[in-house]
């Protein structure tokens, strides 16, 4: 299948390493993303694509190339529309990780459900922000949202 990502690299710009829990989520998201994804670029060379995802100030920087090394697309997206949901997700994750260490299972489960709901909301917003630049499915959006959160957590 050519409408997909075959490689994903995060450009952290030398930022500090994320918390261990976030770093693990990042590794899992990249692994799952490479296992299965749908990523189409309108008016671009045919994929599959390598994605370099980074930050450019208060924007996300997407740089995509083909397996042959040909530039496929480069664009930036404002983090503005995603700021609140990323912040909410970050806070609920902190609460969840703390709860895992010391809280009863019912509280952990409630936080995990809230965490998943916010994550799903963020993935939907990411799909909307990418509209016209890239077409992605829900699973791809969820995994990319995890990577966006990893990049913003390193501020």
Buried (B, 14 or more C-beta within 10 A) or exposed (E): EEBBBBBBEBBBEEBEEBBEEBEEBBEEBBEBBBEEBBBBBEEBBEBBBBBBBBBEEEBBBBBBBBEEEEEBBEBBBEBEEBEEBBEBBBEBBBBBBEBBEEBEEEBBEEBBEBBEEBBBBBBBBBBEBBEEBBBBBEBBBBBBBBBBBBBBBBE
